Structure formats: C-alpha cells, structure tokens
Amino acid sequence: MNKKIIKTLAIILVLMAPILLTGCLKKKCPDPTDNIPGTSTFRSDCPYEEEDGTISGTRYLDFYFVYDDTDAFKEQIQAFQSKNPGLVIRTKKFVDLDEYEDLVINEIAEGEGPDVFMIHNSWLTKHYKKLMPLPLDQPIVMNADLFRQTFFQAAADDLIIDERIYGMPLSIDNLAIFYNEQYFKDLIATTDEPGDLWEDIKEQVFQLTKRDNSPERFSLAGIALGRADNISSAVDILLGMMLQYGTEFYDEKEEQAIFANQQSGTSGIDKPGVAAFELFTSFGLPSYKNYSWNETITGYVPEDMEINPFIRGKVAMIIGYPYLYDTIVNAIQNQQKAGGEHIDVEDVGIAPFPQLISGQEATKRDTYASYFPLAVARTTDMSNTAWSFIQFLTSADALQTYHKITNRPTSRKDMVTEQQTEALFGTFAYQASFAKSYTIYDDASYRTVFENAIQDVVKNILTPEEALEEAQGKITCVVKREKGLIDSGTDCDI
C-alpha cells in the first residue's frame, strides 16, 4: 500500500474518531416513537447529540420491578429526575416471577441487566453475592443501626448481612385472611368475622362448610386450606404455621434442616414442625371435623386455584397477601362481564392471620412475610446514584405515594400507626411488626419439596410425620448443595 493511501486513511480515522467514541461512550437514547414492550421512560426531554456535535451527558439508570403498575413509581421517578439533571430512569415491569428471576440473574452474570431491581426476600441468601451493598465510602445517611430503627425486623433479618445493607423494602407484605362478610353474618351466630385463633377457625369452618353431591362436593367450603395443588400460597401458609409453633428450621451452623425433629416448641410441643404440618393438612383430609377443601372444588378454572371458588361464593375464607385484593376485584369484574355467578366486592373483608395462642397469653405473634425489596446489581457503574434512588423511594414521603396507589403495607415503623387504622388494608400494616420468614437457600426447590410433602399426606401416601421427615432430608440436601458442601449438580431427589 503506497504512502498516499495510508496518509488518506489516517486522516479519515482522525476525522471519524469523535463519532466512533460517541457511539462507544453513549447509550442509545430511546426514541419516543419506539415501541418497546414493558418499558417506560418518564422523561420527554431525553437529548441526543446536539447540532454542534457536543454530547449532553445524559445518564441512564435501568429499574426492573414486578407486579406493580408503572403509576406506582411515576411521581417519585419524576421527582428524583428533577433533582438529578441529565438522569433518565428507564423502567421495565415483569409479571412472570420465575421468568423474571432467571432473566435478571442471567443478565447480571453477563455484565448487563438493571442497575436497580426488585428481588424477592427469599432470594437474598442465594443471590446476595450478585448485589452491590450500600457503599460505605459515600455520605449516605443510612447504616445498619439506622436501618434497624427505621424498618421492621423482617427486613433487618433478611437484608443486613455482616452489617452491610443489601436491599431496602418498599413494603412488608404478609399473610391475612380474605373472607366473605355476608356468610359470617348469615351463618355464624357469635361473630361477623374470622376468629383470632386456629381453634376458632376450625370451629367456624365446621359451621360454614356445606357438603353436597355436586361435582365440587361442597356447596360451600369454610376455608381454602390443606392442599398444595390448588392453593396459591400453600407453602407460605404452612411456613407461617411453623413459625407460630416455634419450629426451629436449621441447626446452629445452618447446614442441617431440623424442622421435623423433636425440639422445644410453643407451649412445650415437642415436635412443633409436625404439629404445624398436621394442622395445615387437616383441612384437606375427610377424617377431620374441619375438612373443607378438595381437588374438585377448583375444577371449573383450575389455573385460578382458590380465587375462582371464592369469587363465585363457593368458599368463605382464603389466605393471601395484600395484592390478592386487586386480583379478587378484577376476577369479580370479569365474572360480571361474562354473566357468571359472583359475590359483591363490598362483601370482601380482610382479617388477621390466625394465631396459635391468644394475644393475652402469647409472648409473640407471627405471620409470614413475603416482599420485594429494592437492590443494586453488582454490575452497575452507577452504584451511588442507584442507592440514592433506592433511599429516595423508601423515604416516608415516597412510600406514602406508593401506598396510596398499591395499598401495600409500609415497611417503615414511623408510618404504621396511621396505616393500621385503615378500614380494609389496616390489617397488613398492623401485622408488619410481627411478620417473619425463614432463611431460604433455594426458593424453587423448597417449594417443590413442601408441595410434594403436602400432597403425599392428602393422598394418604404418607403420614404427616413421615412426609415432613422426608422433606427434611431433601431440604438438608439442598442446603448442603447451595453451600458447596456437596456437588452442585446433586438433584436431592426433587
């Protein structure tokens, strides 16, 4: 190649360098006309390269979340962007939880994905090494001690690891009873609402349940409980009962599951895990007085599980988290449009998760916590901005806006007094202070193990004690696998 051609190519490369570098350094600014499913940008002034060739310096922070509508964050995002000129927060909503976990973890593993994202509290133990903890080298007002003062105990237990903060909660969702108020007024002589204790619930279920010869076998079921194949929160309800019975889940090193073993439980019960398992499955076994749930009752719309029988008036009580209310309302509206049988929205009430011991005698109360704290991906190059954004979203003012839109119970101690007086959703705020969860090493595996154990009992394959002992062995295997104590490819017979 002659010198003239080489010189010409060199000049061209020099002239093109600013353009090439701009393409490398600058993320593509979303065109307002782009149609990107599931993605929203709350800035209409997102700038491109100026006419004079200068770059505006726009920064992009990607935020992934689940279930909530984008309106739940719109006002807060606009406020945060106004305080941070040049920052654009791009959001993406997901509704399939299994798909979401796989996608986020895979993207982070590839050095991509979101800067800020929701992570389920049960995923923290497995995935916390993929997260960026709150930096210690920037003037951020939050630390581990202040976190414990600000947020409820469940969040502190889940999100503080070795005194480092790995996430911050928007809410502390917890289990409660959704019930048909009209049935309690018409069929229960002594009260208009579910009982405080499980013994009360068992008696009310007996009074409410009406068996018949229909394909469903019940003209009215007292409560959706006792099975795992057609109850959406079955495993969480069981774990909540185990908490109430005082069941220790692991040994001191958390290398061995012990929940089926003899131990000192609530009120001196020597096998509290087994007792909790027996209580749960009793609602699904015909041999018990409180039997009220079977396989056929959800046969009309199996994928809706307990929701369809509830909105058709076939079951008086179901158990779930705050977002279940919107699911119920939407299902009733759809049933109305289809001309099907349905209850009135005004008849839906919410009552606390039943306890094992009365409030006057108990030293503790328990319900199960399941929530989605905000976390920062370890792959982010904007850790300070990301954590500032999370702290902004979990401030009292921002959470007030979030609660008005979602009805989720506050995660902050300083907001609970006002929220727990709310007529419908106050129950969840009231319970937030005593909501708890167990450390989970692999959520999907644990759910499969407990679901299979429940079904083995209701199908009369195993006794509750036998099923729980078998589950204990499998969970121990999962724990050892996740901790690297056995081969990572071990299937643990799941």
Summary of the structure (lengths in Angstrom):
residues: 494
radius of gyration: 26.1
end to end distance: 66.2
largest distance: 102.6
contacts: 1553
relative contact order: 0.14
helix: 44%
strand: 14%
